[in-house]
Amino acid sequence: MNDFTTLALRRELIDSVSARGFERMTPVQAQTLPAILAGDDVLAQAETGSGKTAAFGLGLLNTLAVERAETQALILCPTRELADQVGQALRQFAATIANVKLVMLCGGAPMRAQINALEQPPQIVVGTPGRVLAHLRRASLDTRALQTLVLDEADRMLDMGFIADIRTITNSLPAERQTLLFSATWPDAIREVSTELQRDPKRITATAGDGPPQRIAQVFYQVEDNDKLTLLERVLADTQRRQPGFSQALVFCNRRDDVDRTSHYLNQRGVTALALHGDREQRERDEVLLRFANQSCTVLVATDVAARGLDIASLALVVSVDLARDVDTHTHRIGRTGRAGEAGRAVSFCTPRERDRAERIAAAGGFRLTWSRWPDSADSARSQPPMATLVIQGGRRDKLRPGDILGALTGDGGLGSQEVGKIDITTVRTYVAVARAQARATRDRLRQTGIKKRRFRVGLLSDQ
């Protein structure tokens, strides 16, 4: 049985997973949790979206001593976006346990605020290697009591050049600790890092087991550079025709200027698209990801910064406008679709000079490469997302809770509960997805009626 109740989990965590609707463990949870709970080091191969956050999260929460104001667990992630998602998930799992403190340490946030948060040491720290190392050097982060180190998306951290930072960080940690290393792929560099950081780890490849298989249809088109945007519009229109319920797609480009150019083209053609790459300010990147996650934009065009840490449960289509530079990157890209057994399509564009690389990708993936004919050009790709995002200039600092927001929107706000989507509350702002057709009227009513008898500035995040 893959029931969480078969594990030696504390009662609060059983209640937590039950409250979140988790009935059975995913394969990665069923295969790694027994070893994690036994205190073993674990080297696990598992894709984003497979449930690995719950695997290491439940494991470290199970042994957490909340009565001790000491940092007992450190989770390192390659990007702030992934760290944010991990932090949110851990807070939800820990909601049934009193006095658990978690602090995020990522770049793009004020150092002083993080130093202040660390003055009362948290039991859990989630962060990116560069910022965690900065705090260790300042002695604002004390890891002498650390019990568990987690490296999430370890292969991506190595790709991004974090290995030196990771070595420096681990050299400052207690030698007697549990180290959990999760990676989507197992290149030689991952095995070397495991040998260096772990003690006799349990090596686990999380497979689908007896659950529903991943169903990703891979489609390759040959195209010249100048025709890529035309082909992209045809692919989007063809997907809308094939799948009437289709609402969102993730599009990859290798260069930042191509991301901007592609996003601009789609918006001109009537498709609501947003761009994501490293030149954007952190707050803007956060808002772009949030809008895509809450279905307030149709297409997200991104560099590979979005290949990790993007957790969209039902993403039907991924398009590589530029062919991935290597096999591992291709694997990460297509892993955004076809998740949890759902059907998905991964479309790759390939110029004539890239045919050899496409053949290598197919050989590594164990499938036969076939070239598809371009979709018919009769249909238009025009598409508006079902939701829009309101931003309220108030958050946790103002003691706002999701129930307060929902009550204001469905009471005097005039919305039905089905017209309200995801509610994300940060320290100073709240983002809420509402039905697009009602968004402007809802914004105006909320400005007038307020929340909890208080007036807040309310705006609508731009469509462009």
Secondary structure, DSSP 8 states (H G I E B T S, - for coil): ---GGGS---HHHHHHHHHTT--S--HHHHHHHHHHHTT--EEEE--TTSSHHHHHHHHHHHT--TTS-S--EEEE-SSHHHHHHHHHHHHHHGGGSTT--EEEE-TTS-HHHHHHHHTS--SEEEE-HHHHHHHHHHT-S--TT--EEEETTHHHHHHTT-HHHHHHHHHTS-SS-EEEEEESS--HHHHHHHHHH-SS-EEEE---TTS---EEEEEEEE--GGGHHHHHHHHHHHHHHH-TT---EEEE-SSHHHHHHHHHHHHHTTB-EEEE-TTS-HHHHHHHHHHHHTT--SEEEE-GGGSSS---S---EEEESS--SSHHHHHHHHTTSSGGG-EEEEEEEE-GGGHHHHHHHHHHHT----B-----S-S---B--SEEEEEES--GGGT--HHHHHHHHHTTT---GGGEEEEEE-SS-EEEEEEGGGHHHHHHHHHHH-BTTB---EEE----
